[in-house]
Amino acid sequence: MRSRGMANRLVLVLAGLVLVAAGAAAARWGGEQVVIAGLGRLQRTDDSLLLAAGCAGLAGSLALLTAQITRPAPRLLPVPGFRLTGRAVRHAAQAACSAVPGVVGARCRLMGRGRTKGLTITLTVDSTADPGDILAAVSYGVAPQIAPLLAPCSLHTRIRLRVRRPRPHRAL
């Protein structure tokens, strides 16, 4: 799966299908009879089967939970010739983004391990600025400057824009 969102949707669809099937079975045989029949079958089953099903459910839940955890970039990035810190890359990206006209604030986050890194840039934009111009300036001006810093690794950049709305001034 490509993303956590896709895995979450798949789990929700499967859970929904199970609930629909259970509802259809309850409607077909009557609600009380289904519950009583289910409890009767549960009493006749072997305890080892219930234990195995419980362990499988727990293992699946733990696997889905660990898939949700993002991995931050290591403190020292293995760049050929020298050691570069992830903090330095973040600060360089923030300084370059803050220099773009119309940007009020910039936050950067470097994620990932191995050959692929992800850089998430969150920009707070002034309400009078054009978001399209700022997005073009950052994606074609700033991101290509940061990518060579992580040369052996590929860099996937995600840019988020927030617009700061003007606040009315209060007179005392």
BELBEL-V715459 format. One record per residue. RES is the residue in three letters. SS is DSSP state (hx for helix, st for strand, lp for the rest). OMEGA is omega in whole degrees, -180 to 180 (* if undefined). Layout:
# BELBEL-V715459
RES:SS:OMEGA ; RES:SS:OMEGA
This chain:
# BELBEL-V715459
MET:lp:-174 ; ARG:lp:-176 ; SER:lp:177 ; ARG:hx:180 ; GLY:hx:179 ; MET:hx:178 ; ALA:hx:178 ; ASN:hx:179 ; ARG:hx:179 ; LEU:hx:178 ; VAL:hx:179 ; LEU:hx:178 ; VAL:hx:179 ; LEU:hx:178 ; ALA:hx:177 ; GLY:hx:178 ; LEU:hx:178 ; VAL:hx:179 ; LEU:hx:177 ; VAL:hx:178 ; ALA:hx:178 ; ALA:hx:177 ; GLY:hx:178 ; ALA:hx:179 ; ALA:hx:180 ; ALA:hx:179 ; ALA:hx:-178 ; ARG:hx:-174 ; TRP:hx:-177 ; GLY:lp:-173 ; GLY:hx:-177 ; GLU:hx:-178 ; GLN:hx:180 ; VAL:hx:-180 ; VAL:hx:180 ; ILE:hx:179 ; ALA:hx:179 ; GLY:hx:178 ; LEU:hx:178 ; GLY:hx:178 ; ARG:hx:-180 ; LEU:hx:179 ; GLN:hx:-178 ; ARG:hx:-177 ; THR:lp:180 ; ASP:lp:-180 ; ASP:hx:-180 ; SER:hx:177 ; LEU:hx:177 ; LEU:hx:178 ; LEU:hx:179 ; ALA:hx:179 ; ALA:hx:177 ; GLY:hx:178 ; CYS:hx:178 ; ALA:hx:177 ; GLY:hx:178 ; LEU:hx:179 ; ALA:hx:178 ; GLY:hx:178 ; SER:hx:178 ; LEU:hx:178 ; ALA:hx:177 ; LEU:hx:179 ; LEU:hx:-180 ; THR:hx:176 ; ALA:hx:-179 ; GLN:lp:-175 ; ILE:lp:177 ; THR:lp:-179 ; ARG:lp:178 ; PRO:st:178 ; ALA:lp:178 ; PRO:lp:-179 ; ARG:lp:179 ; LEU:st:-180 ; LEU:st:-178 ; PRO:st:177 ; VAL:st:-178 ; PRO:lp:177 ; GLY:lp:179 ; PHE:st:179 ; ARG:st:-178 ; LEU:st:179 ; THR:st:177 ; GLY:hx:178 ; ARG:hx:179 ; ALA:hx:178 ; VAL:hx:179 ; ARG:hx:-179 ; HIS:hx:178 ; ALA:hx:179 ; ALA:hx:179 ; GLN:hx:180 ; ALA:hx:180 ; ALA:hx:179 ; CYS:hx:179 ; SER:hx:180 ; ALA:lp:179 ; VAL:lp:180 ; PRO:lp:180 ; GLY:lp:180 ; VAL:st:-180 ; VAL:st:-180 ; GLY:st:180 ; ALA:st:174 ; ARG:st:-180 ; CYS:st:179 ; ARG:st:-180 ; LEU:st:-176 ; MET:st:172 ; GLY:lp:177 ; ARG:lp:179 ; GLY:lp:-173 ; ARG:lp:-178 ; THR:st:177 ; LYS:st:177 ; GLY:st:179 ; LEU:st:178 ; THR:st:-179 ; ILE:st:177 ; THR:st:-177 ; LEU:st:171 ; THR:st:-171 ; VAL:st:176 ; ASP:st:-175 ; SER:lp:-180 ; THR:lp:-178 ; ALA:lp:178 ; ASP:lp:-178 ; PRO:hx:179 ; GLY:hx:178 ; ASP:hx:-180 ; ILE:hx:178 ; LEU:hx:178 ; ALA:hx:-180 ; ALA:hx:-179 ; VAL:hx:-176 ; SER:hx:180 ; TYR:hx:-179 ; GLY:hx:-174 ; VAL:hx:-176 ; ALA:hx:176 ; PRO:hx:176 ; GLN:hx:-178 ; ILE:hx:-176 ; ALA:hx:179 ; PRO:hx:178 ; LEU:hx:-180 ; LEU:hx:-169 ; ALA:lp:-178 ; PRO:lp:-178 ; CYS:lp:173 ; SER:st:-176 ; LEU:st:175 ; HIS:st:-175 ; THR:st:176 ; ARG:st:-176 ; ILE:st:176 ; ARG:st:179 ; LEU:st:173 ; ARG:st:-179 ; VAL:st:177 ; ARG:st:-179 ; ARG:lp:179 ; PRO:lp:180 ; ARG:lp:179 ; PRO:lp:179 ; HIS:lp:179 ; ARG:lp:176 ; ALA:lp:180 ; LEU:lp:*
